[in-house]
Structure formats: C-alpha cells, structure tokens
C-alpha cells in the first residue's frame, strides 16, 4: 500500500485520534444506504391512508352542511310560493268586489230600505 492510498483510506477519527491533525479533514463523508425498511414503509403507508381518510371526511361533512343549507332554502322557497298564491287569491277577491260595485249593472240597481221587521 502506498502512502497516498493509506492516508486517503483512513480518516483521523477512524484511526483512533481524538482530534484531527493539521491539514487533515475531521469529517469522514460516507454514502449511506438511502432505502427504507419494511416497517418504515408500512408506517408511511398507514399515515398516508389516514391523511386521505381525513381529507375524505372533511369533504363529506362540507357536502352535508351544504345539503342542509339547500334543504332549508328549498323549504323556505316552497313556503313563499304558497304565501304568494294566497296573496294572489286575496288580491283577486278584493278586486272583484270593487269591480262589481263599479259596474254599470250595479249602479243601475235601485237602493232598498228595510221595510220593517217580521214577527
């Protein structure tokens, strides 16, 4: 082994020295294994499934809340339609009495006075 390959293969900390000597790197860079184990993969999948479930539940509850609002508005709309129909009918009845009193036939009638009481 040559001197250059010997000095490159061992870092100062790997040779048992407490401190790095002058002009020596104190950090040993190693490539780590970037793979996850089966337990880590399972935990990550469970967390993702829980997050998707929470997202689904929030969307469903929003839809239900909008459904209640829509149902309330539809009920109010039907009540207002019935009220409008009642008002149209009352208006027609009131207008018909005015029309009858103002008609030519009603003005041509003779007024009557009560003749007395029947015993």
KOLKOLFI-888577 format. One record per residue: residue in one letter; x, y, z of N, C-alpha, C, O in turn. Coordinates in steps of 0.1 Angstrom, whole numbers, plus 5000, padded with zeros to 4 digits. Example, Ala and Ser with C-alpha at 12.3 -4.5 7.8 and 13.67 -1.06 7.14 Angstrom:
2
A513249435078512349555078513249675078514249675085 S512849785071513749895071512950005079513450115080 
***
This chain:
119
X500849895000500050005000500950125000501950135007 X500550224992501350344991500950435002499850425008 X501750545004501450635014500150715011499350745020 X499950754998498750824994497550754996496550805000 X497550624993496350544994496050515009494850505013 X497050505017496950485031496350605038495450595047 X496750725034496250845041494850875036494050935043 X494450835024493150855019492050765025490950795027 X492550645029491550545033491150555047490050515052 X492050615056491750635070491550775073492450865071 X490450805080490350945084490950955098491250855104 X491251075103491951095116491151035127491650975137 X489851045126488950995137488850845137488650785147 X488950785125488850645123490150575128490050455132 X491250645129492550585133492650595148493650545154 X491650645155491650655169492150785175492350795187 X492450875167492951005172491651085177490651075171 X491951155187490751235192490551365184489451395181 X491651425180491551545172492251525159493251455159 X491751595149492451595136493751675137493851775143 X494751615131496051685130495951805120494951815113 X496951875119497051985110496951935095497551845091 X496152015087495851985073495251855071495451785061 X494351805080493651685078492151715080491751795089 X491351645073489851665074489351595086489751485089 X488451665093487951595105486651525103486051465111 X486051545090484851485087485051375077485751395067 X484451265079484551145070483251135063482251105069 X483251165050482051155042481851015037482650955030 X480650965040480350825036478950835029478150905033 X478850755019477550735013476750645021477150525023 X475550685025474650605033473750525024473550565012 X473150425029472050345022470750425023470250445034 X470250475012469050555011467750485011466750545008 X467750355014466550275014465850275027466550275038 X464550265027463750245039463450105042463350025032 X463350065054462949925057461449905056460749995053 X461049775058459649745056458749805066457649835064 X459249825079458449885089458250035086457150085088 X459250095082459150245078458150255067457350355067 X458250175057457350175045455850155050454950225046 X455650065059454350035064453750155072452650195070 X454650215080454250335088453850445079452850515081 X454650475069454350585059453050555052452350655050 X452850435048451550405041450350425050449350465046 X450550385063449350405072449150545074447950585075 X450150625075449950775077449350835065448450915066 X449750795053449150845041447650805040446850885036 X447350685044445950635044445150725053443950755050 X445650745065444950835075444750975070443651025071 X445751025063445551165057444451165046443651255046 X444451065038443451055028442051035034441051095029 X441950965045440650945051440151075057439051105056 X441051155063440751285069440251375058439351455060 X440951375047440551465036439151425031438351515028 X438951295030437551245025436551295035435451335031 X436751275048435751315058435451465058434351505060 X436551545056436251685055435451725043434551815044 X435651655032434851685020433451645022432451715018 X433251525028431851475031431051565040429951595038 X431751615051431051695060430651835054429651895057 X431551885045431252005038430051995029429152075029 X429951875023428851845014427551835022426551885018 X427651775033426451755042425951895047424751925047 X426951975051426552115055425852195044424852265047 X426452185032425752255021424352195018423452265014 X424252065020422951995017421952045027420752065023 X422252065040421352115050420952255046419752295047 X421852335041421552475037420652475025419652555025 X420852395016420052385004418652335008417652395002 X418552235016417252195021416452305028415252315026 X417052375036416452485043415952595033414852645035 X416752625023416352725014415252675005414352755001 X415252545002414152494994412852495001411752524996 X412852465014411652475023411152615023409952635023 X412052705025411652855026411052895012410152975012 X411652845001411052874988409652824986408852894981 X409452704991408052644989407052724998405952744994 X407552765010406652845019406252975012405153025013 X407253045006407053165000406153154987405353244984 X406253044980405353014969403953004973403053064967 X403652934984402352914989401753054994400653084992 X402653125001402253265005401853354994400953424994 X402653344983402353424971401053384965400253474960 X400753254964399553204958398353264967397353304961 X398453254980397453304989397153454987396053504986 X398253534985398153674983397553704969396753804968 X397853634959397253654946395753624947395053704941 X395353524954393953494955393253604963392153644959 X393853644974393153754981393053884973392053954974 X394053914966394054034957392954024947392254114944 X392853904941391753884931390353904937389453954931 X390153854949388853864956388554014959387454054957 X389554084963389354224966389054304954388254394954 X389754274943389554344931388154314925387554404919 X387654194927386354154921385254234928384354274922 X385354254941384354334948384254474943383254534941 X385454534941385454674936384954674922384254774919 X385254584914384754574900383254564900382554624892 X382654484908381254454909380554584913379554624907 X381054654923380354774928380554884917379654974917 X381554884910381754994900381154964886381155044877 X380554844885380054804872378754884869378154934878 X378354884856377154964852375954894857374954964861 X375854764858374654694863374454724878373354744882 X375554734885375354754900374954904902374154924912 X375354994894374955134896373455154892372855244896 X372955064883371655084878370555024888369355054886 X371054954897370054894907369555004916370255094920 X368354984920367655084930368055044944368154924947 X368355144952368655104966367455064974366355114971 X367554984983366454934991366554975005367754985010 X365455005011365455035026364754925033363854865028 X365154905045364454795052363054835055362754955059 X362054755052360654785053360154755067359054805071 X360854685075360354665088360754525093361554455086 X360354485104360754355109359654255108358454295109 X359854135106358854035106358753975119359653935126 X357353955123357153895136356653765135356353695146 
***
